[in-house]
Amino acid sequence: MSAHTKELVDTSVVTESDELLVFVKGGSSITSFRPLFSHDSKYLFVIQGRSVTVFSSASGEVIHELQCRNKSVIGIAIHPKNPLQIISCSSDGTVIYWDYLDGVELRVYKIRFGCSAFCMPFQDGSISVVSSKQEGEYKLLRLWFGEKKVNKISFLLKNVLPDEKMIAFGKKGEFVAAVNKQTLYTLSIDENKLRSHLIGGRTFTCVTAHPSETCVATGDNSGRILLWYNFLDAKLPPKTVLHWHALPVSDCAFTSLGSHLYSVGSESVLVKWTIGHKQHREFLPRLGAPLSHVVCSSDNTLIAVHLADNSLQVITSHFIIRQVIQGLTHNHVRQKASGLLPAGLLYDPRSQSLVMNGKVGHLQFFSLQTNKQLYNLDIVGQNVVSAHRHQAIVYTEVENAALSDNGDWLATVQRRQDDWSMHEITLKFWSYDCDTQLYKLNTRVDLPHTQKVNRLLFRPSSETHGNTPLAVTCSDDEKFKTWELVDDTDIYRKNECWSCEACGYYKNYAAKDGAFSDDGSLLAVAFDHMLTLWIPENNALKLALSVPGSQEPITRVLFGRLSCAHLLLMSTNTKLVVWNLLTCCIEWCKEMNIVMMCMDPLTEHLAAATEENELQVFHASSSTPVYTHKRVSDSRVVCGIFLPSTGECTGTHKWQQSSQLYVLNEKQELLTLEKERAPGTTSTRGTIAANLPPTPFSLLLAQIAKTDSNHAGGQLQKQIGNPGLTVVKELMSAPAYTLPAVDSLCSTFLQSLLIAKDNSKTETQGEEEKEHGQVIVTESDSDSEMESISGSSPNQSAVTEARSVSLTAENLQEKFIYLEKVSREDYTWLNI
């Protein structure tokens, strides 16, 4: 995906002494509201929390981020009188007019009440919003703006739903249609004539209006699409039934001419209907996830669809996927037995990315530096089919994952439980392939445990144990097992594989969690309410600890770091306990209902989140928190991780100097704490021209720039004219069907770029030119200029005594490779 969005969480509570605010670093939904195309289809506007992100529909890159004040954006629209402006509306009633090309805020209006939905269908510049004075009672209103405030408000409809898919304006605002449960409401705005139409046994899911006719299309929960005609006058309006979807229709949209209708649903299929020929329909199947929204550009060339995995696809009218804008992947297939994000958050040191559950059966690698997904690793290898209406499909999910310190090994545990057959549990070890830069399966172990695996971890690298890889699994089958990398070489190949070396248990308690000490010499395993210490090399039990008078199961175990390496931390549902392994006594204890706890690998600090979403940061040696945030998220915190700081420190506290804390909530939003930034309204991610794809002609004229970083100075000599211009003109003047194959023209074109070297130079000057000379090709708005830089050239006329340097073998090889790439381009545009 996508845009690098930072937004404030609505419910963040900060004390007066607190300088940190909560920002969303990734995972904010890009599929909650319909996207919007610009009038020329070059740009795509997407709502992301408190901002509107402007994408290039050709390249998929971010052009601008329009930050819309303090509340979430609920709708956007193109200004009807100025197509170069868009209007955004926030939930608190803030309406902002934007110049999206420059990312400039033009005007701001504040409505006196909150808004739940927004649209702008009227040619006079007035807008319509959905608002509610009492919960559950929503009204559709029309507003006119003056220079600084709202001048007039009129009432349109009541009993509407706060969803833009449930309201549609037709014929440039001449009528409005709204659906609520089993009723279709229609209103002629000019005549103020209201009618209601009922359907039995089905519930409406969406409505859209024809752009030029008195016609609306409604979708319902049975998968039907109804086309309604003459509904403003007739009590029983005629209808046309379009039925292909087996599941509820999520959304539908007419093209700008109204000749076609697009519809989407949970089948992961985009359907194109031809109006007047209901049996003629086209399909784009297997899009990867259920579809929630569909919009069409004004020139009918592009369609944008939202997917339930938090992605957006831009598709041409010929059903060719043009761009995919992917945010932090959301798992749209929730497995009841696995829960949300069962693998937690991991850090990949090789790609410096965050690793977590993505699509069902996958792990996603997400870069925080670029705020883009690097790739999805398919762990399970299963097909995801469309959901059934009355029965949930049980898939195999990745429940545990671990990465070695150097990133050479990845271990995963996958499980499938359908409550009537035997558990399917598989342990897999993946090795990193430096050639393909991907993880490849090395070892597969079926049924490593007979019950659910609760914890999977690698031993930290250390010189004390010779850096021998070791992994541990803890399970509800009352055992933990250690796995070692062994030699599996035979006469046919050289290979290594993983094998179970030892198995440990303590009484009849389930192994809930485990942790290695900082140097890997000790292994702590939690058996129910007992905390045990083991020697990994010989699997010898050294110590067993329990909190006096407590039988609460241990949920998390962590070792201290650096100066607190002698401390062992454990948490239950109600308390946080820290043991001193030197004295075998409790160092300190604090009453907390912990749902998340993580340790900073670079310092002695740990972070814990409670059920009330209160975040506390401790130094492992003290029960007094060094930082407290009363409400870090508006939904339950699921997991957290400390990551090494990669750039400028974004915090003001000592515990943030080396690492940055990230937490993930149930909305799958990745949150972090940062100091308050300087106020601003836009964030530019790239110039518009730089984000547009090159044309074949620009490729032919070569947009290449080469510089010599070791060259400190030199005088600039201009080469008058464009090298190779004659060949290009001959290429363009001849009819396309008379030209030979493009690859046969490469040599001629390359020779035209070469200029004979002037032999009048002295041998010394020639040596200097060979050492320092280089060719730079730059492109301006009108022509391309070739410039030669020489470190010892005299000041001479650029026209009569221009010098050129000979290309080295490397330069020549690079140009041949580039021209060979150009020869593979599609030049059918020459026939135009």
N, C-alpha and C positions, 0 to 999 in steps of 0.2 A: 504494500500500500504505500506507497501512499504517503499522506501528509504527516509531517512530524508535529503532532498536536500536543500542546501543553495547555491544560485547562484546569481551572480551580474546581474542586469538588464542592457542591452546593452546601453540604452540611459540615464543612470544615469549621471547627471552633478553635480559635487561637487566643491564648491569653495575652495580656498586655506585654509581658516580658518575652513572649515567644516571637521570634523573627522568621520562623519557617512556615511556609504554606504548602498545602498538598496540591501537586500537579499530576495530571494524567500524562504519562510518557508513552503510552501505547494501549491498544485494546479498546479505545473508545469506539462506539458503534458508528459505522458509516452507512448502516442499512436501516436506521430507524425511520427515516423520512425519504420521500421521493427525491431523486436527484433532478437536476435541471440543466438542459442544454442552452447555450447562448443562441442568439438569433441566427448566427452563421455556422453553428455546430462545431466551432473550433475549440470551445471550452466547455467544461463540464463542472457544475457546481454541486458540491456534496456537503451536507451538514454533518459536523462532527462535534457534538457537545455544544460548547460555547462559541464555536467558530464555523465559518464557511470556507471550505478549501476549494480553490480554483485549480482544476487540472487541465492539462492539454489533452484533448480527446484524441490527438494524433500520436503523441508520445507517451501519455500516461504520467508525465512528470508534473510536479506541483509548481504552479506559477505564483500564487499568492495564498496566504492564510489571512482571512478577514476575521479578526477577533471582535466578537459582538458583546462586549461589556460583561456583566456579571451572571447572567442566567442563560440557560440552554436555549438554543435556537429551535423554533418549532416549525418554521416554514420560510421559503424563499420564492421570489417571483421576479420575472423580467418586467422592467418598467414599460408600460404600454406605449408611452410617448417617446421614450429614449431607450432603444435596445442596448445601449452601451452601459446601462445602469441596472443593478439588481437591488431588490428590496428584501431585507431580512426582518423577521419578527421574533422576539424572544418571549419566553414564558411570562416575564414580568411586564409585558406590554411595551417594550422598547422597540421602536421601528426605526431602522437605519437604512438610508439610501447610500449605495456604494458605486463608485467608479471602479469596476472590477479589473480594467486594464492596468490602472496605476495602483490599485489597492488603496484607494483614498476614500475616507468617510466624508460624504457630502452633507447630509442633513440627518438630524436625530429628532424623533418625536417620542414623547412618553404618554402612553395611554394610561388612564387612571385605574384600570383594572387589569388583571392577569388574562392571558390568552392561552388557549389550548390547541388551536389550529388556525392556519392562516392561508389565504389565497388572494389573488388580485386580478379579477377578471374584467374590471370595468375600464372603459376607454377614457373616462374623465379623470382617471388617476385615483379614484377612491378605492379602498380596500375592504375586504370582509374578513372577520375573525370570529372564532367561536370562543365564547366566554361563559362563565358560570358564577353566579352569586352564591348559590347553594350547591353542595356536593351532589352530583348526579343530575342536575338540571342545567343543561347547556342550551345556549341560544346563539343563533347566527346573526351577526350585526354587520352593518355597513357604516364605514367611517370616511369622512372627508377631512383633509388636512388643509390648514392655512399655512402661513409662513413659519409659525413657530409652535402651533398647537392644533388640537383637533377642533374643527369648527362645527361639525354636525355629526350626529349618530342616529341611525335609523334601524328599526327592528325588521328582520327578514323572516326567520323561521325559529320555532322552538322544537323541542324533542329531537335534537340532533346529537350525534356522537362526536366526541373530540378526536376525530381521526380524519385526515385529509382524504383518505380513500373512500370515506362515507359521504362526501359532499362533492358536487360537480356543477360547474357553471357552463352553460351552452350558449352558442351564437353570440359570443363576445359580451356575455353578461345579460342577455335578454331574459333568461330563465335560470332557475337553480333547481337542482334535484338532490335529495338527501334520503338515505336509507337508514332505518333503525329497526333491527330485528326483522319482522315480517312485513314492514310497511315502507312504501315508496312515497315520499312527499315531493310534490312539484309545485313551483311558484312562478307565475309570470310576473316579473318584477315591474314592468311598465303598467300592466292592468291590475296588479296586486290580486291575482286570482290564484287561490290555493286549492290543490286537490291531493287526495291520498289514495293509494292503491295497495291492496293487500294481496299476498300470496300465502297459501296454506301449506303447512308442513315443512317449510324450508326457511332458512334465515339468510338474509342478505349479508354478503361479505365485502362488497365494493360496488362502486358506481362510477361511470365516466360518461361524458356528454359528447355528442357529435359536434364537430367544429362549425358546421354551417347549416345543419338541418335540426328540426325539432325531434331529436332522437336521443335516447340514452341507452347505455348497456349496463346491466347489473349482473353481478356474479353471486352465487349462493353456495351454501355449504354442501350441496349435493353434487357440485361440479358443473351445474348448468350456467349458461350465459343467456340472458333474455334481452332482446332488442325491443324497446318500447317506442311506439309511434303514436302521435296525436294524443298524448297524455295530458295536455293542458286543457283540452275541451271534452274529450270522451270520458264517460264514466268507466267503460270497459275498453281500454285502449288495445289495439291490435299488437300482438307480440310475435316475435320470431325466436325460436329456441335453437341455440347452438350448444351441443353437448358432446364433449370429448373427455374432459377431466374426470377422473375417478375420485379425486379428493377435492376439498373446497377450493374455489377459485380465489387466489390471493389478491390479484389485481388485474386490471385490463386497461387498455389505452387505445384510442383511435389515432390513425395517422393524421397529418395536418389537412389532408384533402378529404378524409373520411371514407376512403375507398377500402381500407383494411382495418382490422382490429387485432391487436396483440393481447394475449392472455397468458397468465403464469399461475403455477400452483406448486404443490409439494411433490409433484412427479419429476421435478428437475427438467422440465421440458418447456421451451418457448413455442407457443402456438400462434400461427398467423392465419387469420380468417379473412376471406374475401367477402365483403358485404354484397348481398344479392345472390351469392352462390355459396350457400352454407356447407355444401359437401366438398367445396374446394378449400383445403387447408394445408398448410406447410408446417413442418416440425423441425426444431433444433433440439435434439435429445441429449441426455447425459451431460448436463452442464455442471454436475458435481455436488449440488446441494439444492434443497428446496428454494424456490424463488418467491420473493416477497413483494417486489415492486417492479414495474415496467414503465418506461417513458419513451417517447419517440421525439426525435429532433424535428424542427420546423420544416426542414427540406426533405424529410422522409428518408434520409440516407443512413442514419444511425439510430440504434436502439440501445438503451441502457437498462440492465436488469440487476437487481439486488439479490444476493445469495445469502442464505441463512448462516454461512460460515464467515460472515463479516467481510465479504468481497463484493466487488462490482465489476461487471463485464460490459464492455462496449462492443456491440455487434453491428455489422453492416446489414443493410436491407436484404442482402443476398445470403444472410446467415453465415457470415464469416466473422469469427471472434477477432476483433481488432486490438483491444487492450484489456488487460485484467489489472484492476486496482485492488490490491490485497492489503488489508490491515492485519492486526494480530488475529490469527485464525481462531474462531470460536467453534467449539465442538457442539454442533447442532443435534447430535445423537447422544443424549444423556443416558448412560447405563446406570440403572438403579443400584446394582451391586457394586459398582466402582465409584460412584460419586463424581463430583466435579474436580477435574485436574488431579487425578490420583497420583501422578508421578511427581507433582510439585514443581519447583523451579530449580534448574541446574545451570551451571556456567561452563561453557565450552572454551577452554583457553586458546585453542587453535584459531577459531574464527571470532573470538571475543564476543560471542553471542549468547543469548538466553535460550535455554532449551526447556520445552514444556510440552504437554499434550496439545495436539492440534486437531486435525480431523480424526475421526474414530479409527483407532489402530495405527496412528501416526505420531511421530514427534516432530515438532516444528522448531527450526533454528531462526531466532529473531534477533536482528542487529539493532541495538539501541542507538548506535552512532548515526545510522541512516534511517532508523525507524521503518525498516523494511524487513520483510520475511526473506531469509536467504534461501531456504528450501524446506521441503517436508520429507522426512525419512519414513518410508513405509515399513513398519516393523512387522505387522501381522500378515499383510498380503491377502486381503479379503475384499470382496465386492460389496458395496453399499447399495442396496436396492431401495425403491420407494417405500414409504411407510404404508402400513395397512391401516384401514379406517378403525377397526375395532380390536386390533392386536398389536402389541409392541414387538419389534424385532430385536432379538438379543444378539449383540455383536461381541467379538473378542476385543478387549480393550487393554492398552498398555497401562498397567497399574503401578509399576516400579521402574525406575531408571537410575543409572549412576554412571558418572564419567570419571576416568582416572585423572590424576593431577596433571599429566602432560597431554591428555586428550587422545592417547593412543588407543584406548579401549573404551567401549561403551557396552554396558550390560543392561538388559531389559527383562522384565517379567510380564507376560501377558496372560490373561485369564478370561474364561467365558463360563458364566454360571446362569443356567436357565431354570433352576429349581426343580428339575425333574430328571436330569441326566447327570453323569459324573462330571466333576470339575475338569476343565481343560486348562492346565497350567503349563507354561513353557518358559524356560530360562534360555536367553540367547546372549551370546557374547559377540560383539562386533569389533573388528579391527579397522583402523583408519588406513586407507589406501592413499599414499601421497601422490600417486599418478592421477587418479580420478578425483582426489580430494573429497572422497565420500567414505562412509562406513560400509564395510562389507561383512556379511555374516561369516563368523569363524566357527562357532560351536553352538549347537542346539541341544538342549536337555529337556526332554519331555517328562513332566510330572516330577520336578525336583523336590517338591513337597506335596503332601496329600491335602493340605488345606491352604487357605489364602496366605500369600507372602506379604508380611507387613513392612519389611525393610530390606533394602539392597544397597550395599555400599562397597567401595574399594578402600584398601589400606593406603594411607598417604605414603608418598615416596620418601625414602630415608636411606642414608648410608648404613644404618645399623643393621638392616636386613637385606642389603644388597640389591635394593630396588626390584625385588621379585614381586611380580603382580599377585595380589591376593584379594579375593572378594568374599563377602559374607552375605548370607540370606537368613532372615528370621521369619518364622512362620507360626501360624495358629496350630500347627500339628505338634507343638511343644518342643520343637527342635530348632537349632540354628546350625547351618552348614558352612564350612569354609571351602572355597574353590581356588585351585592354583593352576597356573599355566605350566603345562608339561610338554615334553618333547614327543611329537607324534610322527617322527620321520620314519619312513620305510624305504624300500628299494626303489619305489616309484617317484617319490617326491619328498621334499623337506617341508615339514609343517609343525605347527604348535597348536595345541588345543587345551581347553579347560577341563579339569577333572575335580571331582569332589574328594578332598583330602581328609576331612574330619567332620564329625557330627557331635554336637553338644546339646545337653538338656539339663534342666534343673527341676527336680521333683516332677510334678505333672502340670506345670504352669506353661502357658502359651508364651512364646518369644515375641514380644511386642515391638521392641526397637533395639538398635545397637549403634555403637559409635567407637571410633578408633581414637587413641590418644594422638597428640600432635606428631610424635615421632613414630607412631605405628607399633609401639612395643606392647601396648595394652589394648584389649578389646572389652568394652562394656556392653553387656546384654541385659535388657530388662525383661524379666519373667514375671508377668502379672504385677505384684507389688514389690517384688524382690529385685534388687540391682546387683548383678554379678560381674566380677572382673576375671578375665581369662588371658592366658599367654597364647597368642595366635600360632606360634611355631609348633607347640606340642599339645595345644588344646587343653591346657591344665587350668583348673579352677583355682584362683588365688584368694578371692574374697567375695563375701555376700553381705549386702547392706540392705537395711529396711528402715523406714521411718517409724519410730516408736508409736504405737497406738493407731497406726494408719494401715488400712487394707485397700486403699484406692489403687487401681491399676496405674502403672506408669505409662504415660503417653509419649514422652520425648526424652531422649538422653543426649547430652552434648558434653564434650571435654572443653576445658578452658584452653586458651592460647597464650603463647609467649610467657610472660611472668605469672600467668594464672594457669599454667599447664598442669599444676597439681590439683586443680579443682575439677569436680565432676558435677554437672548440672542435670537435674531431672525435674520433670513437670508432671503433675496430675491434673485432674479436672478442676481442682480447687487451690492448688498451691505450687509454688516454685521453691525447690530445695537445692542447696548447693553443699556438696560434700568436700571435705578436705581429705585427700587420700594419704597425706603424710600422717595425720592423726586419726584417720577413720572416724571423724566426728563431723557433725553438721556445722558448716561455716556460718550459714544464715538461711532463713526461711521466710517466705512472704506469701500471704494469702492472695491468690489470684486465680480467676477462672480462665486459664490460658487456652486459646485456640490455635495460636501460632507462636513458635519460638525458633530463632535462628541465631547463629554465632558468626561474628565477623572474623574471617580467616586471617586478617592482617593486624588486628588489634585485640584487646581484651574485652571488647564490648559485645553485648548480646541484646537482641530486641525481642520483645514479647507483646502480643496483641491479645486483648480480652474479648469476651463475647459482646461487650458494649462498644467494641471497636476503638478502645483506648489503647494507644501505643506507648510503651515505656521502654526506654533504653537504659541498661544497667552496665556498670563496670562489674566484671564477674566477682570481684572481691568485696563488693558492697551491696547491701540491700536497698540503698537509697538511689533512686533513678537519677541519671544525669540529664534526662530529657523526658518530657511527658507531653503527649498530644491527646487531647480529650476525645476527639472523634476524627480518626484518620480516614474513614470511609463511611458512605451512607448505606453500604451493604456489608455483609459479614466478610471478614478477612479470611482467606483460604490458606495462603502460604506466603512466605517472604524469603528474601535472600540479600546478602551483602555482596556487592560487586566492586572490583577495584575501580577507583576513579581514573578516568581516561583523559581528563582535561582540567579546565579551571574548576576549582572547588565551588560547588553550588550551595554549600551550607556555611553556616557561621559558627557551628559548634565543633568542639575538638574531636568528637567521635565521628565526624564527617570528613576529616582531613585525608584519610587514606581510602575510605570506601564509601559507597553510596547505598542506602537501603532502598529496596524495592519490595512492595507488597502487592499481591493480587487478590481482588475481591470476587464475590460471587457473580458480579456482572462481567468478569474477565477483563477488568480494567487494571492496567499496570500503573501503580501510584508510587510517587516518591516525594520526599520533602526537600524543598529548595527555598532559598531566601527570596523575598519579594523582588520582582524585577521592575525596572523602570516602566512607567505606563506607556502603552503603545497600542495601536489598533490593527496593524498589519504586520505580516512577516513574509518577506520575499524569499522564495526558495530558488529562483532562477529567472533569467530573462526569458521573455516569450520566444524570441528568435532562436535562442540556444536550445529550446525544448521542442522545436519543430523538426520533423524528419527531413533529411536532405533530399533534394530532387535529383533525378538522373543527370540533369545538366550540371548541377553544382558538383556532383561526384566526378563528372567528366573533366571539369576544370580544376579539380583537386584542391580541396580545402586542407592543405597540409602546412604546418608551421614547424620549423626545426630551428633550434638555437643551440649555440655552443656555450655551456655554462662556464667553461674555463676561459673563454675569451673576454678579457676585461675591457677592451676598448676597440677602437678602429673607426675608420671613416666609412661612411655609407655611400655606395655607388648605386645609382638607379639604372636599371635596365629598361630602356624605353620600349614600350609595346608589350604585347603578351606573347611569350614563347609558345609556339605551336598554334597560334591563332589561325594561320593559313590552313593548316590541316583540319582544324575544327570547322572553319567556314566551308571547306570542301565537303566535310562530312554532313553539314547541315543543308547545303545547297542541293545535294544529290537526292533523288527519290529513294525512299527507304528500301523499296524492293529491289533496287539495283545495286545496293551495297553488298560487299562480301561479308563473310563472318566477322564478327567484331574482334575475335582474338587475332585475326590476321592483320588488323590495323594497329595492334599494340606497338610493334617494332617501329613503324613509320611515325606514330605519334611520339614515341619516346625519343627517336632521333631528332625530331623537330624541337624538342626541349633542350637539346645539347648545343652549345655554342663553341666553336673552335677556339682553342686557347691561343692568345697572342704570344708569338715566339720572340717578340722584340724585348721581352723582359729579360733581365739578367737571371742567371742561375740562382742567385741568392734570393731574388724576389720570388722566383718560382717555388723555391723551398718553403718560403714563408707562407705563400698562398696555399700550398698543400697542407701546411700545418694548421693554419688558422682559417682558411676559407671555408665557406659553407653556402648553401642555397636556402633561401627562405621564400616561400610562396605564401602570400597573404591575399585575402579576398576582401575587397571593399564593396560598397553598394553598387558601383558601376563596372569596374574592371578588376582583373587580377593582376598583380604586379609581382615580378620576380626581382628580388633584391639580392645582391652579392655583398657579403661583408668580408673585408680584408683588413688584416691588422697593420699592413705596411704600405697601403696604396697611396700614391701622391694625389694632390688635389688637381684633378683634370676635368675636362668637359665630360658631362654625363652622356652627351650625345655622340661625340666623336671618338672618345678614348675610354669607353666602358670596358671593364675587365670582367671576365667570368672564370670561375674555378672549375676544374674538372671534377666530375663525380667520382667518389671512391667506389670500390667494388661493393661495399655495404650499401651505399646510397643507391647504386644501380639495382641491386637485388631488391631493395625495398620498393623502388618504383615499379619493377616488374611484378612484384606481388600485388601492389596496389592496382596496377592496370589490369592484372588478371582478375581481380575482384570486380573491377568496373565492367569487364567483358561478360561477367555472369549476370549483370543487371538486365532487367526487362526494358527493352528499348522500343516496345510497340507504340510508345507515345510519339515516335517520330512520324508515324503515319498520319497524325492529326494535322 
